[in-house]
Amino acid sequence: MKFISIHIPKTGGKTFLGILSKLYNGKLCHDKKDIPHTGKWGYPKSYMKYDVIHGHFIYDKYIHLNVPYIVWLRDPVKRLISQYFFQKVRGCSRRKGNDVHQVRLIREHMNIVQFAQMKANIMTDVYLCGRPLESFAFVGILERFDDSLKLFEKFTGKKINFSYPIQNVQGVKPYISPGQKKQIAAHNKKDIAYYNNALRRFDREKI
């Protein structure tokens, strides 16, 4: 196996999955059944035969494989706003009860600041299990997508010489005031600090 790719929600993971699918063809495993913040997860069938595993799962799940990890990050305030509206729409349309995180959002009619207060929204804790940046061989930045892909090419030794669609792009979101954004940031200090460190690392590594 070559590497493990953690898909934090609303960080361009669907678009990146399309790129991985073309680069690794039948050797890519899309692990998509976990609900990380609930502790519910399991292993895909025959996962050891793949070169790459990508999906919504926690860092510790595949740590026994002893292979490099990669991850994409996004400005935490923008990421949380995007997830809030995405889950509101998805919750209203699907009404599935297997995701406690989403069920609370819908049933309790949470506003965006209340949503930001949920511990399940601290991505560095839930998905990355508190692992430092040094635990990742590649860290992509969504806001600098094209430059990140150049670093990814360097990491893999593969060229992305094909077109790919930008997926899961949301339409115009309702207005979020500066005051609300400030409150969201106050509840996501850990993710913001991690993201800022990733930006500094990115500037050192960029081609």
C-alpha positions as CSV (number, residue, x, y, z in Angstrom):
1,M,0.0,0.0,0.0
2,K,1.2,3.5,-0.9
3,F,-0.7,5.9,1.3
4,I,-3.9,6.6,3.3
5,S,-6.0,9.7,2.4
6,I,-8.2,11.1,5.1
7,H,-11.2,13.1,3.8
8,I,-12.3,15.7,6.3
9,P,-15.8,16.9,5.3
10,K,-16.1,19.8,3.0
11,T,-12.4,20.0,2.1
12,G,-12.7,19.1,-1.6
13,G,-12.5,15.4,-1.0
14,K,-15.0,14.4,-3.7
15,T,-13.0,16.3,-6.3
16,F,-9.8,14.7,-5.0
17,L,-11.4,11.3,-5.1
18,G,-12.0,11.8,-8.8
19,I,-8.3,12.6,-9.3
20,L,-7.2,9.6,-7.3
21,S,-9.6,7.3,-9.3
22,K,-7.8,8.3,-12.5
23,L,-4.3,8.0,-11.0
24,Y,-4.8,4.7,-9.3
25,N,-7.7,3.2,-11.4
26,G,-8.7,-0.1,-9.8
27,K,-6.2,0.1,-7.0
28,L,-8.2,2.8,-5.1
29,C,-10.4,1.8,-2.1
30,H,-13.1,4.4,-1.3
31,D,-13.8,3.7,2.4
32,K,-17.1,5.6,2.9
33,K,-19.2,3.8,5.5
34,D,-17.8,5.2,8.7
35,I,-19.4,7.9,10.9
36,P,-16.2,9.0,12.7
37,H,-17.6,11.2,15.4
38,T,-19.9,8.4,16.6
39,G,-17.2,5.8,16.8
40,K,-19.0,3.6,14.3
41,W,-16.6,2.2,11.7
42,G,-15.4,-1.0,10.1
43,Y,-12.9,-2.2,7.5
44,P,-13.7,-2.5,3.8
45,K,-13.5,-6.0,2.3
46,S,-10.0,-7.0,1.1
47,Y,-8.7,-3.5,1.8
48,M,-5.1,-4.8,1.9
49,K,-5.1,-5.4,-1.9
50,Y,-5.3,-1.6,-2.7
51,D,-2.6,1.0,-3.2
52,V,-4.6,3.8,-1.8
53,I,-7.4,4.1,0.8
54,H,-9.5,7.3,0.8
55,G,-12.5,8.3,2.8
56,H,-14.2,9.7,5.9
57,F,-12.4,7.9,8.7
58,I,-10.2,8.6,11.7
59,Y,-6.4,8.6,11.6
60,D,-6.0,5.7,14.0
61,K,-8.1,3.3,11.9
62,Y,-5.3,2.3,9.5
63,I,-2.3,3.1,11.7
64,H,-1.4,-0.6,11.8
65,L,-0.5,-0.5,8.1
66,N,2.5,1.8,8.8
67,V,2.2,3.7,5.5
68,P,2.2,7.5,4.8
69,Y,-0.9,9.5,5.5
70,I,-2.2,12.5,3.5
71,V,-5.0,15.1,4.2
72,W,-6.6,18.2,2.8
73,L,-7.4,21.2,5.0
74,R,-9.6,24.2,4.5
75,D,-10.1,27.5,6.4
76,P,-12.0,26.1,9.4
77,V,-14.6,28.8,9.6
78,K,-15.5,28.4,5.9
79,R,-15.4,24.6,6.3
80,L,-17.8,24.6,9.2
81,I,-20.2,27.0,7.4
82,S,-20.2,24.8,4.4
83,Q,-20.8,21.6,6.5
84,Y,-23.6,23.3,8.4
85,F,-25.6,24.1,5.3
86,F,-24.7,20.9,3.5
87,Q,-26.0,18.8,6.5
88,K,-29.1,20.9,6.8
89,V,-30.1,20.2,3.2
90,R,-29.0,16.6,3.4
91,G,-30.9,16.0,6.6
92,C,-34.1,17.5,5.3
93,S,-33.9,15.4,2.1
94,R,-32.8,12.1,3.4
95,R,-33.9,12.0,7.1
96,K,-31.6,9.2,8.0
97,G,-31.3,8.5,11.7
98,N,-27.9,6.8,11.7
99,D,-25.9,10.1,12.0
100,V,-26.5,11.5,15.5
101,H,-24.5,14.6,14.6
102,Q,-26.9,15.4,11.7
103,V,-30.0,14.3,13.6
104,R,-29.3,16.8,16.4
105,L,-28.8,19.6,13.9
106,I,-32.2,19.0,12.4
107,R,-34.2,18.0,15.4
108,E,-32.9,20.8,17.7
109,H,-33.1,23.4,14.9
110,M,-29.5,24.5,15.6
111,N,-28.3,27.8,14.4
112,I,-24.8,27.9,13.0
113,V,-23.2,29.1,16.2
114,Q,-24.8,26.3,18.2
115,F,-23.6,23.9,15.5
116,A,-20.0,25.2,15.9
117,Q,-20.1,24.5,19.6
118,M,-20.4,20.7,19.0
119,K,-17.3,18.8,19.9
120,A,-17.9,16.6,16.8
121,N,-16.9,19.6,14.7
122,I,-13.3,19.8,15.9
123,M,-11.7,18.1,13.0
124,T,-8.2,17.9,14.6
125,D,-9.7,15.8,17.4
126,V,-12.3,13.7,15.5
127,Y,-10.6,12.9,12.2
128,L,-6.9,13.5,12.9
129,C,-7.0,12.1,16.5
130,G,-4.8,15.0,17.7
131,R,-1.9,13.9,15.4
132,P,0.6,16.7,14.6
133,L,1.2,18.0,11.1
134,E,4.4,16.0,11.0
135,S,2.3,12.8,10.9
136,F,1.2,13.6,7.3
137,A,3.5,13.2,4.3
138,F,1.3,15.6,2.3
139,V,-1.0,18.3,3.4
140,G,-3.2,20.0,0.7
141,I,-4.8,23.4,1.2
142,L,-8.2,23.7,-0.5
143,E,-7.8,27.5,-1.0
144,R,-4.6,26.8,-2.9
145,F,-5.8,23.7,-4.8
146,D,-3.7,24.0,-7.9
147,D,-0.4,24.6,-6.0
148,S,-1.4,21.7,-3.7
149,L,-1.7,19.4,-6.6
150,K,1.8,20.2,-7.7
151,L,3.0,19.2,-4.3
152,F,0.9,16.0,-4.5
153,E,2.6,15.2,-7.9
154,K,5.9,15.6,-6.2
155,F,4.8,13.3,-3.4
156,T,3.5,10.5,-5.6
157,G,5.8,10.9,-8.7
158,K,2.6,10.9,-10.8
159,K,1.5,13.6,-13.3
160,I,-2.0,15.0,-13.2
161,N,-2.2,15.6,-17.0
162,F,-6.0,15.2,-17.3
163,S,-9.1,17.3,-16.6
164,Y,-11.3,16.7,-13.6
165,P,-14.7,18.1,-12.5
166,I,-15.0,20.2,-9.4
167,Q,-17.6,18.3,-7.4
168,N,-20.0,19.0,-4.5
169,V,-19.9,22.7,-5.0
170,Q,-22.7,24.4,-3.0
171,G,-24.8,27.3,-4.3
172,V,-25.0,30.7,-2.7
173,K,-25.2,30.2,1.1
174,P,-27.3,32.4,3.4
175,Y,-25.5,35.4,4.8
176,I,-23.3,34.8,7.8
177,S,-22.5,38.0,9.7
178,P,-19.0,39.0,10.9
179,G,-20.2,38.6,14.4
180,Q,-21.3,35.0,13.8
181,K,-18.0,34.2,12.0
182,K,-16.2,35.5,15.1
183,Q,-18.2,33.2,17.4
184,I,-17.6,30.3,15.1
185,A,-13.9,31.0,15.2
186,A,-13.9,31.2,19.0
187,H,-15.3,27.6,19.1
188,N,-12.7,26.3,16.6
189,K,-9.5,27.7,17.9
190,K,-7.7,24.3,17.7
191,D,-8.6,23.7,14.1
192,I,-7.7,27.3,13.2
193,A,-4.2,27.0,14.8
194,Y,-3.7,23.7,13.0
195,Y,-4.7,25.2,9.7
196,N,-2.4,28.2,10.2
197,N,0.5,25.9,10.9
198,A,-0.4,24.0,7.7
199,L,-0.3,27.3,5.7
200,R,3.2,28.0,7.0
201,R,4.4,24.5,6.2
202,F,2.8,24.9,2.7
203,D,4.7,28.1,2.0
204,R,7.9,26.3,2.9
205,E,7.2,23.3,0.7
206,K,5.5,24.9,-2.4
207,I,7.2,24.5,-5.7
